[in-house]
Amino acid sequence: RYSVETTVYVSRTAVANGWGTSLYNALFTELRNNSIHVAIGGITLPNPASIALHEKLGMTKVAHFKEVGYKFGKWLDVGYWQVQLNP
C-alpha cells in the first residue's frame, strides 16, 4: 500500500547487543500490521555495523549517493536499503 523511511538509533555503547535488531523487528511488525508495503533505510557511509544490521533483517542495497552529505568538514556518501514487508 505505502512505503516508509525508517530510522533506528542506538547508543554507541549499545552496538552489537541486539538492541537495533529488537527495535527493527518491533517496528517491522507494526508496519506489517498497518499494511506498509516497503520499508526504506538510509545509512551514512561507511558504516559496516549498520549495513550488517540492515542486511541481517533482509534489507538489500538499492542506491548509493556519493558526497551528498557534509559533516565535520567531510563529504559523506549515503546508501539506501529496502525490504518488502507486504506483497
ABEGO torsion letter per residue (X at the ends): XBBBBBBBBBBAAABGAGAAAAAAAAAAAAAAAAGBABBBBBBBOBBAAAAAAAAAAGBBBABBBBGABBBGGBBBBBBBBBBBABX
